[in-house]
């Protein structure tokens, strides 16, 4: 995702992650409820608190609804 869709990931951070000043971003995780991004702001990356303690710049982007498995999957 980070390599193939880098421009989309930074747009997610800017538009949905409340980081309009981000110049780059990396997706750290995705689950049924949302995605975790670390935006690059002022030439520095920071990770959410549960990846690296006491950092202020992070973006948890919740999905509008929980993603459910496709039919037949568990």
DOFIVO-912599 format. One record per atom (N, C-alpha, C): chain; atom name; x, y, z. Coordinates in steps of 0.05 Angstrom, whole numbers, plus 5000, padded with zeros to 4 digits. Each point is the difference from the previous one (the first is absolute). Last residue first. Example, Ala and Ser with C-alpha at 12.3 -4.5 7.8 and 13.67 -1.06 7.14 Angstrom:
  chaine  atome    c1    c2    c3
       A      N  5257  4955  5142
       A     CA  5016  5024  5001
       A      C  4985  5022  5014
       A      N  5006  4885  4999
       A     CA  4982  5024  5000
       A      C  5018  5024  5000
This chain:
  chaine  atome    c1    c2    c3
       A      N  4715  4670  5149
       A     CA  4997  5003  5029
       A      C  5021  5018  5011
       A      N  4941  4982  4901
       A     CA  5026  5003  5013
       A      C  4995  5001  5030
       A      N  4928  4996  4936
       A     CA  5015  4974  5000
       A      C  5026  5002  5014
       A      N  4962  5090  4964
       A     CA  4983  4976  5004
       A      C  5017  4975  4998
       A      N  5053  5086  5028
       A     CA  4984  4992  4977
       A      C  4984  4975  5006
       A      N  5028  5064  5082
       A     CA  5012  4981  4981
       A      C  4981  4995  4977
       A      N  4994  5095  5047
       A     CA  4994  4972  5007
       A      C  5013  4982  4980
       A      N  5013  5106  5040
       A     CA  5002  4982  4977
       A      C  4996  4972  5009
       A      N  4959  5092  5044
       A     CA  5019  4978  5003
       A      C  5000  4983  4976
       A      N  4977  5104  4991
       A     CA  4987  4976  5012
       A      C  5021  4978  5001
       A      N  5029  5085  4978
       A     CA  4972  5008  5006
       A      C  4984  4977  5011
       A      N  5107  5004  5016
       A     CA  4982  4995  4978
       A      C  4972  5009  5008
       A      N  5091  5043  5043
       A     CA  4979  4980  5002
       A      C  4984  4997  4975
       A      N  5102  5034  5024
       A     CA  4977  5007  4983
       A      C  4980  4977  5002
       A      N  5089  5045  5052
       A     CA  4983  4976  5001
       A      C  4976  5008  4984
       A      N  5101  5045  5011
       A     CA  4974  5000  4988
       A      C  4987  4973  5001
       A      N  5084  5071  5045
       A     CA  4991  4973  4992
       A      C  4973  5003  4987
       A      N  5078  5059  5061
       A     CA  4990  4999  4972
       A      C  4993  4971  4993
       A      N  5038  5021  5086
       A     CA  4975  5015  4997
       A      C  4988  4998  4972
       A      N  5062  4935  5071
       A     CA  5002  5016  4976
       A      C  4973  5012  4995
       A      N  5027  4936  5074
       A     CA  5002  5029  5004
       A      C  5004  5017  4974
       A      N  5020  4892  4995
       A     CA  4987  5017  5021
       A      C  5006  5030  4997
       A      N  4988  4922  4925
       A     CA  5023  5014  5011
       A      C  4989  5020  5020
       A      N  4941  4940  4962
       A     CA  5023  4990  4986
       A      C  5026  5012  5012
       A      N  4914  5025  5030
       A     CA  5002  4972  5006
       A      C  5022  4986  4984
       A      N  4979  5094  4990
       A     CA  5010  4995  5027
       A      C  5004  4970  5005
       A      N  5007  5034  4898
       A     CA  4980  5003  5022
       A      C  5011  4990  5026
       A      N  5072  5038  4931
       A     CA  4981  4977  5001
       A      C  4980  5005  5022
       A      N  5066  5065  4932
       A     CA  4993  4992  5027
       A      C  4980  4978  4999
       A      N  5077  5057  4933
       A     CA  4979  4981  5004
       A      C  4996  4996  5029
       A      N  5043  5088  4944
       A     CA  5002  4979  5020
       A      C  4975  4982  5000
       A      N  5016  5085  4948
       A     CA  5022  4981  4994
       A      C  5005  4979  5021
       A      N  4924  5061  5002
       A     CA  5026  5014  5006
       A      C  5024  4981  4997
       A      N  4923  4941  4998
       A     CA  4995  5029  5003
       A      C  5026  5013  5009
       A      N  4954  4901  4965
       A     CA  5025  5014  5001
       A      C  4993  5030  5000
       A      N  4937  4914  5037
       A     CA  5006  5020  4980
       A      C  5027  5012  5004
       A      N  4949  4904  5023
       A     CA  5020  5019  5011
       A      C  5007  5020  4979
       A      N  4910  4931  5021
       A     CA  5019  5012  4983
       A      C  5020  5016  5016
       A      N  4917  4919  5006
       A     CA  5019  5017  5015
       A      C  5021  5010  4980
       A      N  4890  4965  4989
       A     CA  5028  4998  4993
       A      C  5017  5018  5018
       A      N  4898  4944  5013
       A     CA  5014  5023  4989
       A      C  5029  4995  4993
       A      N  4931  4935  5032
       A     CA  4989  5025  5009
       A      C  5013  5025  4989
       A      N  5025  4906  4985
       A     CA  4972  5002  4992
       A      C  4988  5027  5007
       A      N  5105  5000  4987
       A     CA  4983  4980  5012
       A      C  4971  5005  4991
       A      N  5113  5030  4983
       A     CA  4972  5001  4991
       A      C  4985  4978  5014
       A      N  5102  5059  5005
       A     CA  4983  4978  5005
       A      C  4972  5005  4989
       A      N  5076  5057  4982
       A     CA  5012  4982  5020
       A      C  4984  4975  5004
       A      N  5017  5078  4919
       A     CA  4980  4985  5014
       A      C  5014  4980  5018
       A      N  5037  5098  4966
       A     CA  5003  4972  4998
       A      C  4977  4986  5015
       A      N  5027  5103  4949
       A     CA  4988  4984  5022
       A      C  5005  4971  4995
       A      N  5026  5113  4969
       A     CA  5001  4971  4995
       A      C  4986  4987  5023
       A      N  4998  5091  5000
       A     CA  5011  4999  4973
       A      C  5003  4971  4991
       A      N  4935  5059  5076
       A     CA  5016  4976  4993
       A      C  5009  5001  4971
       A      N  4940  5063  5048
       A     CA  5027  5008  4995
       A      C  5018  4976  4993
       A      N  4907  4992  5028
       A     CA  5001  5013  4973
       A      C  5029  5008  4992
       A      N  4951  4935  5069
       A     CA  5028  5008  4997
       A      C  5004  5013  4973
       A      N  4921  4951  5040
       A     CA  5004  5026  5012
       A      C  5029  5008  5000
       A      N  4957  4921  4960
       A     CA  5016  4997  5024
       A      C  5006  5026  5014
       A      N  4952  4989  4915
       A     CA  4985  4986  5021
       A      C  5015  4997  5026
       A      N  5036  5049  4922
       A     CA  4971  5004  5000
       A      C  4985  4988  5024
       A      N  5098  4991  4989
       A     CA  4992  5028  4998
       A      C  4970  5004  5004
       A      N  5035  4912  4998
       A     CA  5010  5014  5023
       A      C  4991  5029  5000
       A      N  4980  4948  4925
       A     CA  4984  4991  5023
       A      C  5009  5015  5025
       A      N  5050  5015  4923
       A     CA  4974  5014  4999
       A      C  4982  4991  5022
       A      N  5083  4958  4990
       A     CA  5003  5027  5010
       A      C  4974  5016  4999
       A      N  4999  4912  4965
       A     CA  5005  4999  5029
       A      C  5004  5029  5011
       A      N  4992  4988  4906
       A     CA  4974  4996  5014
       A      C  5004  5001  5030
       A      N  5076  5004  4945
       A     CA  4985  5025  4998
       A      C  4973  4998  5014
       A      N  5057  4922  4996
       A     CA  5010  5021  5017
       A      C  4984  5026  4999
       A      N  4993  4902  4966
       A     CA  4979  5020  5002
       A      C  5009  5023  5018
       A      N  5057  4924  4979
       A     CA  4982  5001  4976
       A      C  4981  5023  5001
       A      N  5061  4984  5074
       A     CA  5015  5005  4975
       A      C  4981  5004  4976
       A      N  4962  4981  5086
       A     CA  5016  5024  5002
       A      C  5015  5006  4974
       A      N  4948  4921  5007
       A     CA  4983  5024  5000
       A      C  5018  5025  5000
